[in-house]
Amino acid sequence: MKKIPKILVLVEASREYSRGILSGLALYSKIRGPWMFVTRPPFYVNDSLDSTVISWIDTLAIDGIILQGRYITDRIRKSGLPLITLDVNTKLKGIPEILCNNQRIGQMAAEHLLECGFSHFAFCGFDHLTWSQQRCDSFRRTVEDAGHPCQIYEQSQKGVVQSWTREYLSIIDWLAALPKPLGLMACNDDRGQQILEACKIAGYSVPEEIAVVGADNDQLECARTAPPLSSVSLNLEKAGYQTAETMDELFQGKKPGDIIVDPIQVVRRQSTDIVAAGDSDVSAALRFIREHADKSIQVNDVIQILCVSRRTLYAK
């Protein structure tokens, strides 16, 4: 009887990123397996994760572990089992890691906003996270190479995560000082959702005054914002499949490299669905046309909502 590898998977499954990786693992098991995946207990089971993991390793004869950085313990590192990590802020020597191509993600987001016609740009991320800083550096470099300045949000306390709710006030103050119309990249969709809520509180029109693009393309996060958030989508299932291939190589005693998650495209939603206009009357006209595009509007309808003549609007 063929031995079925038992893989302990300690990955938070509430986000599109992790779910994509898990989907790739499942696909590999279906094609090349079968494999058995041992996962953390559901939230409604009152059990200590540390004690459960130790029990699994000792009693289920676990063959390999795929886990996020926050779940790494001395017991796991000393187990001698093949490990693959993700979301680790400091590289662990000799352990393959699932890494995003953050340089390309930042570049792709910048190119998207440049194509929208913006000349003012900004980036909002997390100062203490390496992947956020890498996306920031690439975004800024791409924008500056195109001849435009880029403003970077700096958290008030270096290395310290502010209260999520309190930071809304800091972001609103930061946005108020930036030139408009503005093309802004958020380091991921969580940050993008926070930016859009800050714009709503401060009264900024999205995308006419501030257009926002996130990253990771988390379907739920992007859909529950108002307006829906544009985002850089990632080839997650492929990366998950490659993660399983890497684990297979570890079983064979090989020393494989890291797994790279590449971006695919920018999924355009309403938060960047615009051609930027520096004139307030043109922006108002574009906004009216966008909001009433499903009706039989005419030029006179646009003129009536503006305090300018037909000739002036034509010239603008």
PyMOL commands that set and color helices and strands:
alter all, ss='L'
color gray80, all
select helices_A, chain A and resi 16-32+49-59+69-71+74-77+102-115+130-145+167-176+189-202+219-223+236-251+270-272+280-291+299-304+310-315
alter helices_A, ss='H'
color red, helices_A
select strands_A, chain A and resi 6-10+36-39+64-68+83-86+97-100+121-124+150-152+182-186+210-215+230-234+259-261+263-267
alter strands_A, ss='S'
color yellow, strands_A
deselect
rebuild
show_as cartoon
